Structure formats: structure tokens, C-alpha cells
Amino acid sequence: MECIVNEHGIAQVPALRTVPAFNLEEELAGATAFVVEAAALSREALTAMALDSPAAVAAHEHDDE
């Protein structure tokens, strides 16, 4: 299924019509690949979102050690 993360960072699965039998957070954590498509975001806004992600923060904190 396709999952879309909107400009507010909220994940949405457009094809869902009922409560799913899976946990989206767990599914996203296990994902091995993501596709980033053009959005109405500037390059700077997209970079800021990526740098503010938990993974980026953890990597940055690890680099400081």
C-alpha cells in the first residue's frame, strides 16, 4: 500500500477504508526503501524536514562523540 507523508509530517494511507490490521509506525520502521516524489516544497524546506528527523538527530549526536 502507498503511504503518503504530508507537509505536516503526518502519514496517511489513502487506500485504507477501515482500521488496518497492522501498525503503520512499525511498518515504516521496517521499510528498506522510500520514494520521494516532487512536492510543493522548496529544497530548503525538504532539507530542513530531513535534518529534523529522529534518524538525522541520532546520527548527528553520534557523530559528536
CHARMM-style PDB file with segment names, atoms N, HN, CA, C and O in Angstrom:
ATOM      1  N   MET     1       0.837  -1.188   0.000  1.00  0.00      PROA
ATOM      2  CA  MET     1       0.000   0.000   0.000  1.00  0.00      PROA
ATOM      3  C   MET     1       0.874   1.242   0.000  1.00  0.00      PROA
ATOM      4  O   MET     1       1.980   1.242   0.541  1.00  0.00      PROA
ATOM      5  N   GLU     2       0.377   2.266  -0.596  1.00  0.00      PROA
ATOM      6  HN  GLU     2      -0.521   2.266  -1.036  1.00  0.00      PROA
ATOM      7  CA  GLU     2       1.096   3.527  -0.650  1.00  0.00      PROA
ATOM      8  C   GLU     2       0.830   4.324   0.620  1.00  0.00      PROA
ATOM      9  O   GLU     2      -0.308   4.433   1.077  1.00  0.00      PROA
ATOM     10  N   CYS     3       1.890   4.874   1.176  1.00  0.00      PROA
ATOM     11  HN  CYS     3       2.814   4.786   0.806  1.00  0.00      PROA
ATOM     12  CA  CYS     3       1.793   5.732   2.359  1.00  0.00      PROA
ATOM     13  C   CYS     3       2.328   7.096   1.969  1.00  0.00      PROA
ATOM     14  O   CYS     3       3.404   7.209   1.383  1.00  0.00      PROA
ATOM     15  N   ILE     4       1.577   8.118   2.294  1.00  0.00      PROA
ATOM     16  HN  ILE     4       0.702   8.026   2.770  1.00  0.00      PROA
ATOM     17  CA  ILE     4       1.973   9.489   1.969  1.00  0.00      PROA
ATOM     18  C   ILE     4       2.221  10.234   3.276  1.00  0.00      PROA
ATOM     19  O   ILE     4       1.415  10.165   4.204  1.00  0.00      PROA
ATOM     20  N   VAL     5       3.333  10.940   3.337  1.00  0.00      PROA
ATOM     21  HN  VAL     5       3.988  10.996   2.583  1.00  0.00      PROA
ATOM     22  CA  VAL     5       3.614  11.791   4.494  1.00  0.00      PROA
ATOM     23  C   VAL     5       3.383  13.218   4.030  1.00  0.00      PROA
ATOM     24  O   VAL     5       4.056  13.707   3.123  1.00  0.00      PROA
ATOM     25  N   ASN     6       2.418  13.884   4.667  1.00  0.00      PROA
ATOM     26  HN  ASN     6       1.871  13.487   5.404  1.00  0.00      PROA
ATOM     27  CA  ASN     6       2.075  15.237   4.227  1.00  0.00      PROA
ATOM     28  C   ASN     6       3.068  16.272   4.743  1.00  0.00      PROA
ATOM     29  O   ASN     6       4.033  15.934   5.428  1.00  0.00      PROA
ATOM     30  N   GLU     7       2.823  17.528   4.409  1.00  0.00      PROA
ATOM     31  HN  GLU     7       2.039  17.803   3.853  1.00  0.00      PROA
ATOM     32  CA  GLU     7       3.757  18.597   4.781  1.00  0.00      PROA
ATOM     33  C   GLU     7       3.844  18.832   6.277  1.00  0.00      PROA
ATOM     34  O   GLU     7       4.732  19.546   6.743  1.00  0.00      PROA
ATOM     35  N   HSD     8       2.928  18.235   7.038  1.00  0.00      PROA
ATOM     36  HN  HSD     8       2.206  17.654   6.660  1.00  0.00      PROA
ATOM     37  CA  HSD     8       2.946  18.353   8.497  1.00  0.00      PROA
ATOM     38  C   HSD     8       3.593  17.135   9.150  1.00  0.00      PROA
ATOM     39  O   HSD     8       3.637  17.038  10.377  1.00  0.00      PROA
ATOM     40  N   GLY     9       4.095  16.202   8.333  1.00  0.00      PROA
ATOM     41  HN  GLY     9       4.059  16.280   7.337  1.00  0.00      PROA
ATOM     42  CA  GLY     9       4.740  15.007   8.847  1.00  0.00      PROA
ATOM     43  C   GLY     9       3.774  13.918   9.269  1.00  0.00      PROA
ATOM     44  O   GLY     9       4.160  12.988   9.977  1.00  0.00      PROA
ATOM     45  N   ILE    10       2.528  14.021   8.845  1.00  0.00      PROA
ATOM     46  HN  ILE    10       2.214  14.776   8.270  1.00  0.00      PROA
ATOM     47  CA  ILE    10       1.510  13.034   9.207  1.00  0.00      PROA
ATOM     48  C   ILE    10       1.396  12.005   8.098  1.00  0.00      PROA
ATOM     49  O   ILE    10       1.186  12.344   6.934  1.00  0.00      PROA
ATOM     50  N   ALA    11       1.540  10.728   8.480  1.00  0.00      PROA
ATOM     51  HN  ALA    11       1.710  10.452   9.426  1.00  0.00      PROA
ATOM     52  CA  ALA    11       1.448   9.636   7.498  1.00  0.00      PROA
ATOM     53  C   ALA    11      -0.012   9.325   7.221  1.00  0.00      PROA
ATOM     54  O   ALA    11      -0.837   9.257   8.131  1.00  0.00      PROA
ATOM     55  N   GLN    12      -0.311   9.136   5.940  1.00  0.00      PROA
ATOM     56  HN  GLN    12       0.359   9.191   5.200  1.00  0.00      PROA
ATOM     57  CA  GLN    12      -1.664   8.805   5.511  1.00  0.00      PROA
ATOM     58  C   GLN    12      -1.588   7.665   4.508  1.00  0.00      PROA
ATOM     59  O   GLN    12      -0.689   7.628   3.669  1.00  0.00      PROA
ATOM     60  N   VAL    13      -2.537   6.730   4.596  1.00  0.00      PROA
ATOM     61  HN  VAL    13      -3.268   6.760   5.278  1.00  0.00      PROA
ATOM     62  CA  VAL    13      -2.637   5.634   3.640  1.00  0.00      PROA
ATOM     63  C   VAL    13      -3.984   5.800   2.944  1.00  0.00      PROA
ATOM     64  O   VAL    13      -5.011   5.370   3.469  1.00  0.00      PROA
ATOM     65  N   PRO    14      -3.986   6.422   1.764  1.00  0.00      PROA
ATOM     66  CA  PRO    14      -5.235   6.746   1.077  1.00  0.00      PROA
ATOM     67  C   PRO    14      -6.139   5.547   0.789  1.00  0.00      PROA
ATOM     68  O   PRO    14      -7.358   5.707   0.747  1.00  0.00      PROA
ATOM     69  N   ALA    15      -5.583   4.362   0.590  1.00  0.00      PROA
ATOM     70  HN  ALA    15      -4.592   4.232   0.624  1.00  0.00      PROA
ATOM     71  CA  ALA    15      -6.387   3.194   0.230  1.00  0.00      PROA
ATOM     72  C   ALA    15      -7.134   2.588   1.418  1.00  0.00      PROA
ATOM     73  O   ALA    15      -8.032   1.769   1.224  1.00  0.00      PROA
ATOM     74  N   LEU    16      -6.779   2.976   2.645  1.00  0.00      PROA
ATOM     75  HN  LEU    16      -6.049   3.642   2.803  1.00  0.00      PROA
ATOM     76  CA  LEU    16      -7.439   2.408   3.819  1.00  0.00      PROA
ATOM     77  C   LEU    16      -8.866   2.921   3.936  1.00  0.00      PROA
ATOM     78  O   LEU    16      -9.129   4.116   3.803  1.00  0.00      PROA
ATOM     79  N   ARG    17      -9.772   2.001   4.185  1.00  0.00      PROA
ATOM     80  HN  ARG    17      -9.558   1.030   4.293  1.00  0.00      PROA
ATOM     81  CA  ARG    17     -11.180   2.359   4.379  1.00  0.00      PROA
ATOM     82  C   ARG    17     -11.671   1.962   5.768  1.00  0.00      PROA
ATOM     83  O   ARG    17     -12.741   2.393   6.199  1.00  0.00      PROA
ATOM     84  N   THR    18     -10.876   1.128   6.477  1.00  0.00      PROA
ATOM     85  HN  THR    18     -10.007   0.778   6.127  1.00  0.00      PROA
ATOM     86  CA  THR    18     -11.205   0.685   7.825  1.00  0.00      PROA
ATOM     87  C   THR    18      -9.926   0.691   8.658  1.00  0.00      PROA
ATOM     88  O   THR    18      -8.843   0.980   8.150  1.00  0.00      PROA
ATOM     89  N   VAL    19     -10.063   0.372   9.929  1.00  0.00      PROA
ATOM     90  HN  VAL    19     -10.943   0.137  10.342  1.00  0.00      PROA
ATOM     91  CA  VAL    19      -8.885   0.284  10.796  1.00  0.00      PROA
ATOM     92  C   VAL    19      -8.016  -0.863  10.280  1.00  0.00      PROA
ATOM     93  O   VAL    19      -8.507  -1.977  10.093  1.00  0.00      PROA
ATOM     94  N   PRO    20      -6.724  -0.597  10.048  1.00  0.00      PROA
ATOM     95  CA  PRO    20      -5.859  -1.636   9.474  1.00  0.00      PROA
ATOM     96  C   PRO    20      -5.495  -2.716  10.494  1.00  0.00      PROA
ATOM     97  O   PRO    20      -5.595  -2.512  11.704  1.00  0.00      PROA
ATOM     98  N   ALA    21      -5.075  -3.857   9.978  1.00  0.00      PROA
ATOM     99  HN  ALA    21      -4.993  -4.023   8.995  1.00  0.00      PROA
ATOM    100  CA  ALA    21      -4.619  -4.965  10.817  1.00  0.00      PROA
ATOM    101  C   ALA    21      -3.109  -4.885  11.030  1.00  0.00      PROA
ATOM    102  O   ALA    21      -2.474  -5.898  11.325  1.00  0.00      PROA
ATOM    103  N   PHE    22      -2.538  -3.713  10.886  1.00  0.00      PROA
ATOM    104  HN  PHE    22      -3.054  -2.890  10.646  1.00  0.00      PROA
ATOM    105  CA  PHE    22      -1.103  -3.523  11.076  1.00  0.00      PROA
ATOM    106  C   PHE    22      -0.871  -2.176  11.745  1.00  0.00      PROA
ATOM    107  O   PHE    22      -1.755  -1.320  11.776  1.00  0.00      PROA
ATOM    108  N   ASN    23       0.336  -2.003  12.281  1.00  0.00      PROA
ATOM    109  HN  ASN    23       1.055  -2.698  12.255  1.00  0.00      PROA
ATOM    110  CA  ASN    23       0.729  -0.755  12.917  1.00  0.00      PROA
ATOM    111  C   ASN    23       1.619  -0.003  11.931  1.00  0.00      PROA
ATOM    112  O   ASN    23       2.718  -0.455  11.612  1.00  0.00      PROA
ATOM    113  N   LEU    24       1.148   1.131  11.455  1.00  0.00      PROA
ATOM    114  HN  LEU    24       0.254   1.499  11.714  1.00  0.00      PROA
ATOM    115  CA  LEU    24       1.886   1.883  10.431  1.00  0.00      PROA
ATOM    116  C   LEU    24       3.271   2.285  10.916  1.00  0.00      PROA
ATOM    117  O   LEU    24       4.229   2.259  10.143  1.00  0.00      PROA
ATOM    118  N   GLU    25       3.389   2.654  12.177  1.00  0.00      PROA
ATOM    119  HN  GLU    25       2.611   2.675  12.805  1.00  0.00      PROA
ATOM    120  CA  GLU    25       4.693   3.052  12.707  1.00  0.00      PROA
ATOM    121  C   GLU    25       5.690   1.891  12.630  1.00  0.00      PROA
ATOM    122  O   GLU    25       6.851   2.090  12.275  1.00  0.00      PROA
ATOM    123  N   GLU    26       5.235   0.683  12.963  1.00  0.00      PROA
ATOM    124  HN  GLU    26       4.291   0.521  13.251  1.00  0.00      PROA
ATOM    125  CA  GLU    26       6.106  -0.489  12.874  1.00  0.00      PROA
ATOM    126  C   GLU    26       6.456  -0.806  11.423  1.00  0.00      PROA
ATOM    127  O   GLU    26       7.594  -1.166  11.121  1.00  0.00      PROA
ATOM    128  N   GLU    27       5.492  -0.673  10.534  1.00  0.00      PROA
ATOM    129  HN  GLU    27       4.567  -0.380  10.778  1.00  0.00      PROA
ATOM    130  CA  GLU    27       5.741  -0.936   9.112  1.00  0.00      PROA
ATOM    131  C   GLU    27       6.760   0.051   8.546  1.00  0.00      PROA
ATOM    132  O   GLU    27       7.654  -0.342   7.797  1.00  0.00      PROA
ATOM    133  N   LEU    28       6.632   1.317   8.897  1.00  0.00      PROA
ATOM    134  HN  LEU    28       5.905   1.636   9.506  1.00  0.00      PROA
ATOM    135  CA  LEU    28       7.584   2.322   8.408  1.00  0.00      PROA
ATOM    136  C   LEU    28       8.980   2.073   8.962  1.00  0.00      PROA
ATOM    137  O   LEU    28       9.972   2.276   8.261  1.00  0.00      PROA
ATOM    138  N   ALA    29       9.064   1.632  10.222  1.00  0.00      PROA
ATOM    139  HN  ALA    29       8.259   1.468  10.791  1.00  0.00      PROA
ATOM    140  CA  ALA    29      10.370   1.353  10.833  1.00  0.00      PROA
ATOM    141  C   ALA    29      11.089   0.219  10.111  1.00  0.00      PROA
ATOM    142  O   ALA    29      12.319   0.196  10.061  1.00  0.00      PROA
ATOM    143  N   GLY    30      10.326  -0.725   9.550  1.00  0.00      PROA
ATOM    144  HN  GLY    30       9.327  -0.707   9.590  1.00  0.00      PROA
ATOM    145  CA  GLY    30      10.927  -1.851   8.850  1.00  0.00      PROA
ATOM    146  C   GLY    30      11.137  -1.634   7.364  1.00  0.00      PROA
ATOM    147  O   GLY    30      11.643  -2.521   6.677  1.00  0.00      PROA
ATOM    148  N   ALA    31      10.758  -0.474   6.857  1.00  0.00      PROA
ATOM    149  HN  ALA    31      10.346   0.247   7.415  1.00  0.00      PROA
ATOM    150  CA  ALA    31      10.895  -0.210   5.423  1.00  0.00      PROA
ATOM    151  C   ALA    31      12.369  -0.131   5.037  1.00  0.00      PROA
ATOM    152  O   ALA    31      13.187   0.424   5.771  1.00  0.00      PROA
ATOM    153  N   THR    32      12.690  -0.690   3.888  1.00  0.00      PROA
ATOM    154  HN  THR    32      12.026  -1.141   3.292  1.00  0.00      PROA
ATOM    155  CA  THR    32      14.078  -0.669   3.421  1.00  0.00      PROA
ATOM    156  C   THR    32      14.318   0.363   2.331  1.00  0.00      PROA
ATOM    157  O   THR    32      15.463   0.676   2.004  1.00  0.00      PROA
ATOM    158  N   ALA    33      13.221   0.897   1.765  1.00  0.00      PROA
ATOM    159  HN  ALA    33      12.291   0.642   2.031  1.00  0.00      PROA
ATOM    160  CA  ALA    33      13.372   1.888   0.704  1.00  0.00      PROA
ATOM    161  C   ALA    33      12.196   2.855   0.741  1.00  0.00      PROA
ATOM    162  O   ALA    33      11.078   2.483   1.099  1.00  0.00      PROA
ATOM    163  N   PHE    34      12.462   4.077   0.371  1.00  0.00      PROA
ATOM    164  HN  PHE    34      13.370   4.379   0.080  1.00  0.00      PROA
ATOM    165  CA  PHE    34      11.439   5.107   0.281  1.00  0.00      PROA
ATOM    166  C   PHE    34      11.576   5.811  -1.061  1.00  0.00      PROA
ATOM    167  O   PHE    34      12.678   5.930  -1.597  1.00  0.00      PROA
ATOM    168  N   VAL    35      10.473   6.270  -1.595  1.00  0.00      PROA
ATOM    169  HN  VAL    35       9.577   6.174  -1.160  1.00  0.00      PROA
ATOM    170  CA  VAL    35      10.471   7.029  -2.839  1.00  0.00      PROA
ATOM    171  C   VAL    35      10.029   8.443  -2.486  1.00  0.00      PROA
ATOM    172  O   VAL    35       8.975   8.643  -1.883  1.00  0.00      PROA
ATOM    173  N   VAL    36      10.837   9.411  -2.864  1.00  0.00      PROA
ATOM    174  HN  VAL    36      11.693   9.248  -3.354  1.00  0.00      PROA
ATOM    175  CA  VAL    36      10.497  10.813  -2.637  1.00  0.00      PROA
ATOM    176  C   VAL    36      10.113  11.403  -3.977  1.00  0.00      PROA
ATOM    177  O   VAL    36      10.923  11.455  -4.903  1.00  0.00      PROA
ATOM    178  N   GLU    37       8.876  11.846  -4.074  1.00  0.00      PROA
ATOM    179  HN  GLU    37       8.218  11.804  -3.322  1.00  0.00      PROA
ATOM    180  CA  GLU    37       8.392  12.437  -5.309  1.00  0.00      PROA
ATOM    181  C   GLU    37       8.298  13.944  -5.155  1.00  0.00      PROA
ATOM    182  O   GLU    37       8.260  14.470  -4.043  1.00  0.00      PROA
ATOM    183  N   ALA    38       8.262  14.614  -6.264  1.00  0.00      PROA
ATOM    184  HN  ALA    38       8.293  14.186  -7.168  1.00  0.00      PROA
ATOM    185  CA  ALA    38       8.164  16.072  -6.247  1.00  0.00      PROA
ATOM    186  C   ALA    38       6.944  16.511  -5.444  1.00  0.00      PROA
ATOM    187  O   ALA    38       5.858  15.946  -5.570  1.00  0.00      PROA
ATOM    188  N   ALA    39       7.144  17.501  -4.642  1.00  0.00      PROA
ATOM    189  HN  ALA    39       8.026  17.960  -4.539  1.00  0.00      PROA
ATOM    190  CA  ALA    39       6.060  18.049  -3.816  1.00  0.00      PROA
ATOM    191  C   ALA    39       6.108  19.560  -3.909  1.00  0.00      PROA
ATOM    192  O   ALA    39       7.013  20.131  -4.517  1.00  0.00      PROA
ATOM    193  N   ALA    40       5.147  20.184  -3.316  1.00  0.00      PROA
ATOM    194  HN  ALA    40       4.412  19.720  -2.822  1.00  0.00      PROA
ATOM    195  CA  ALA    40       5.095  21.641  -3.337  1.00  0.00      PROA
ATOM    196  C   ALA    40       5.960  22.215  -2.217  1.00  0.00      PROA
ATOM    197  O   ALA    40       5.577  23.177  -1.552  1.00  0.00      PROA
ATOM    198  N   LEU    41       7.127  21.612  -2.022  1.00  0.00      PROA
ATOM    199  HN  LEU    41       7.438  20.831  -2.563  1.00  0.00      PROA
ATOM    200  CA  LEU    41       8.062  22.086  -1.004  1.00  0.00      PROA
ATOM    201  C   LEU    41       9.317  22.599  -1.677  1.00  0.00      PROA
ATOM    202  O   LEU    41       9.742  22.079  -2.708  1.00  0.00      PROA
ATOM    203  N   SER    42       9.898  23.611  -1.092  1.00  0.00      PROA
ATOM    204  HN  SER    42       9.552  24.034  -0.254  1.00  0.00      PROA
ATOM    205  CA  SER    42      11.173  24.094  -1.609  1.00  0.00      PROA
ATOM    206  C   SER    42      12.274  23.125  -1.176  1.00  0.00      PROA
ATOM    207  O   SER    42      12.091  22.341  -0.245  1.00  0.00      PROA
ATOM    208  N   ARG    43      13.374  23.185  -1.836  1.00  0.00      PROA
ATOM    209  HN  ARG    43      13.522  23.822  -2.593  1.00  0.00      PROA
ATOM    210  CA  ARG    43      14.513  22.342  -1.482  1.00  0.00      PROA
ATOM    211  C   ARG    43      14.927  22.606  -0.029  1.00  0.00      PROA
ATOM    212  O   ARG    43      15.272  21.675   0.699  1.00  0.00      PROA
ATOM    213  N   GLU    44      14.892  23.862   0.387  1.00  0.00      PROA
ATOM    214  HN  GLU    44      14.611  24.619  -0.204  1.00  0.00      PROA
ATOM    215  CA  GLU    44      15.273  24.226   1.748  1.00  0.00      PROA
ATOM    216  C   GLU    44      14.314  23.610   2.770  1.00  0.00      PROA
ATOM    217  O   GLU    44      14.746  23.126   3.816  1.00  0.00      PROA
ATOM    218  N   ALA    45      13.012  23.630   2.464  1.00  0.00      PROA
ATOM    219  HN  ALA    45      12.662  24.023   1.614  1.00  0.00      PROA
ATOM    220  CA  ALA    45      12.023  23.058   3.382  1.00  0.00      PROA
ATOM    221  C   ALA    45      12.210  21.550   3.494  1.00  0.00      PROA
ATOM    222  O   ALA    45      12.124  21.000   4.592  1.00  0.00      PROA
ATOM    223  N   LEU    46      12.464  20.873   2.372  1.00  0.00      PROA
ATOM    224  HN  LEU    46      12.533  21.320   1.480  1.00  0.00      PROA
ATOM    225  CA  LEU    46      12.676  19.437   2.384  1.00  0.00      PROA
ATOM    226  C   LEU    46      13.939  19.087   3.162  1.00  0.00      PROA
ATOM    227  O   LEU    46      13.945  18.124   3.929  1.00  0.00      PROA
ATOM    228  N   THR    47      14.999  19.849   2.975  1.00  0.00      PROA
ATOM    229  HN  THR    47      14.994  20.631   2.352  1.00  0.00      PROA
ATOM    230  CA  THR    47      16.244  19.629   3.706  1.00  0.00      PROA
ATOM    231  C   THR    47      16.025  19.813   5.195  1.00  0.00      PROA
ATOM    232  O   THR    47      16.515  19.013   5.993  1.00  0.00      PROA
ATOM    233  N   ALA    48      15.300  20.849   5.583  1.00  0.00      PROA
ATOM    234  HN  ALA    48      14.903  21.499   4.935  1.00  0.00      PROA
ATOM    235  CA  ALA    48      15.017  21.100   6.996  1.00  0.00      PROA
ATOM    236  C   ALA    48      14.233  19.949   7.607  1.00  0.00      PROA
ATOM    237  O   ALA    48      14.512  19.538   8.734  1.00  0.00      PROA
ATOM    238  N   MET    49      13.247  19.421   6.871  1.00  0.00      PROA
ATOM    239  HN  MET    49      13.020  19.755   5.956  1.00  0.00      PROA
ATOM    240  CA  MET    49      12.467  18.291   7.371  1.00  0.00      PROA
ATOM    241  C   MET    49      13.362  17.077   7.572  1.00  0.00      PROA
ATOM    242  O   MET    49      13.249  16.383   8.582  1.00  0.00      PROA
ATOM    243  N   ALA    50      14.241  16.818   6.629  1.00  0.00      PROA
ATOM    244  HN  ALA    50      14.333  17.381   5.809  1.00  0.00      PROA
ATOM    245  CA  ALA    50      15.128  15.656   6.716  1.00  0.00      PROA
ATOM    246  C   ALA    50      16.096  15.802   7.883  1.00  0.00      PROA
ATOM    247  O   ALA    50      16.356  14.836   8.600  1.00  0.00      PROA
ATOM    248  N   LEU    51      16.626  16.995   8.075  1.00  0.00      PROA
ATOM    249  HN  LEU    51      16.414  17.780   7.492  1.00  0.00      PROA
ATOM    250  CA  LEU    51      17.590  17.216   9.151  1.00  0.00      PROA
ATOM    251  C   LEU    51      16.947  17.171  10.531  1.00  0.00      PROA
ATOM    252  O   LEU    51      17.627  16.909  11.523  1.00  0.00      PROA
ATOM    253  N   ASP    52      15.644  17.424  10.602  1.00  0.00      PROA
ATOM    254  HN  ASP    52      15.091  17.636   9.796  1.00  0.00      PROA
ATOM    255  CA  ASP    52      14.930  17.398  11.876  1.00  0.00      PROA
ATOM    256  C   ASP    52      14.377  16.019  12.209  1.00  0.00      PROA
ATOM    257  O   ASP    52      13.778  15.835  13.269  1.00  0.00      PROA
ATOM    258  N   SER    53      14.568  15.044  11.318  1.00  0.00      PROA
ATOM    259  HN  SER    53      15.054  15.193  10.457  1.00  0.00      PROA
ATOM    260  CA  SER    53      14.033  13.704  11.561  1.00  0.00      PROA
ATOM    261  C   SER    53      14.789  13.044  12.714  1.00  0.00      PROA
ATOM    262  O   SER    53      15.956  13.360  12.945  1.00  0.00      PROA
ATOM    263  N   PRO    54      14.129  12.115  13.454  1.00  0.00      PROA
ATOM    264  CA  PRO    54      14.808  11.427  14.557  1.00  0.00      PROA
ATOM    265  C   PRO    54      16.081  10.711  14.131  1.00  0.00      PROA
ATOM    266  O   PRO    54      17.058  10.700  14.879  1.00  0.00      PROA
ATOM    267  N   ALA    55      16.088  10.115  12.946  1.00  0.00      PROA
ATOM    268  HN  ALA    55      15.294  10.124  12.338  1.00  0.00      PROA
ATOM    269  CA  ALA    55      17.289   9.410  12.474  1.00  0.00      PROA
ATOM    270  C   ALA    55      18.441  10.381  12.248  1.00  0.00      PROA
ATOM    271  O   ALA    55      19.586  10.076  12.579  1.00  0.00      PROA
ATOM    272  N   ALA    56      18.143  11.545  11.687  1.00  0.00      PROA
ATOM    273  HN  ALA    56      17.212  11.793  11.418  1.00  0.00      PROA
ATOM    274  CA  ALA    56      19.194  12.538  11.438  1.00  0.00      PROA
ATOM    275  C   ALA    56      19.728  13.090  12.748  1.00  0.00      PROA
ATOM    276  O   ALA    56      20.932  13.296  12.894  1.00  0.00      PROA
ATOM    277  N   VAL    57      18.837  13.328  13.700  1.00  0.00      PROA
ATOM    278  HN  VAL    57      17.858  13.161  13.581  1.00  0.00      PROA
ATOM    279  CA  VAL    57      19.263  13.834  15.007  1.00  0.00      PROA
ATOM    280  C   VAL    57      20.150  12.802  15.686  1.00  0.00      PROA
ATOM    281  O   VAL    57      21.191  13.153  16.241  1.00  0.00      PROA
ATOM    282  N   ALA    58      19.750  11.529  15.649  1.00  0.00      PROA
ATOM    283  HN  ALA    58      18.904  11.245  15.198  1.00  0.00      PROA
ATOM    284  CA  ALA    58      20.547  10.464  16.264  1.00  0.00      PROA
ATOM    285  C   ALA    58      21.915  10.347  15.595  1.00  0.00      PROA
ATOM    286  O   ALA    58      22.925  10.175  16.277  1.00  0.00      PROA
ATOM    287  N   ALA    59      21.953  10.438  14.282  1.00  0.00      PROA
ATOM    288  HN  ALA    59      21.133  10.578  13.727  1.00  0.00      PROA
ATOM    289  CA  ALA    59      23.229  10.352  13.561  1.00  0.00      PROA
ATOM    290  C   ALA    59      24.123  11.524  13.920  1.00  0.00      PROA
ATOM    291  O   ALA    59      25.328  11.355  14.103  1.00  0.00      PROA
ATOM    292  N   HSD    60      23.541  12.710  14.023  1.00  0.00      PROA
ATOM    293  HN  HSD    60      22.562  12.847  13.875  1.00  0.00      PROA
ATOM    294  CA  HSD    60      24.324  13.889  14.372  1.00  0.00      PROA
ATOM    295  C   HSD    60      24.870  13.786  15.776  1.00  0.00      PROA
ATOM    296  O   HSD    60      26.027  14.132  16.015  1.00  0.00      PROA
ATOM    297  N   GLU    61      24.052  13.311  16.722  1.00  0.00      PROA
ATOM    298  HN  GLU    61      23.113  13.030  16.527  1.00  0.00      PROA
ATOM    299  CA  GLU    61      24.500  13.150  18.100  1.00  0.00      PROA
ATOM    300  C   GLU    61      25.614  12.112  18.173  1.00  0.00      PROA
ATOM    301  O   GLU    61      26.555  12.260  18.953  1.00  0.00      PROA
ATOM    302  N   HSD    62      25.508  11.057  17.357  1.00  0.00      PROA
ATOM    303  HN  HSD    62      24.743  10.937  16.724  1.00  0.00      PROA
ATOM    304  CA  HSD    62      26.528  10.014  17.341  1.00  0.00      PROA
ATOM    305  C   HSD    62      27.840  10.552  16.763  1.00  0.00      PROA
ATOM    306  O   HSD    62      28.919  10.180  17.223  1.00  0.00      PROA
ATOM    307  N   ASP    63      27.751  11.422  15.761  1.00  0.00      PROA
ATOM    308  HN  ASP    63      26.875  11.724  15.387  1.00  0.00      PROA
ATOM    309  CA  ASP    63      28.947  11.984  15.141  1.00  0.00      PROA
ATOM    310  C   ASP    63      29.734  12.865  16.119  1.00  0.00      PROA
ATOM    311  O   ASP    63      30.951  13.002  15.995  1.00  0.00      PROA
ATOM    312  N   ASP    64      29.036  13.457  17.086  1.00  0.00      PROA
ATOM    313  HN  ASP    64      28.048  13.345  17.187  1.00  0.00      PROA
ATOM    314  CA  ASP    64      29.692  14.352  18.039  1.00  0.00      PROA
ATOM    315  C   ASP    64      30.530  13.614  19.066  1.00  0.00      PROA
ATOM    316  O   ASP    64      31.367  14.222  19.732  1.00  0.00      PROA
ATOM    317  N   GLU    65      30.319  12.307  19.204  1.00  0.00      PROA
ATOM    318  HN  GLU    65      29.639  11.812  18.663  1.00  0.00      PROA
ATOM    319  CA  GLU    65      31.039  11.548  20.219  1.00  0.00      PROA
ATOM    320  C   GLU    65      32.466  11.294  19.844  1.00  0.00      PROA
ATOM    321  OT1 GLU    65      33.201  10.663  20.605  1.00  0.00      PROA
TER     322      GLU     65
END
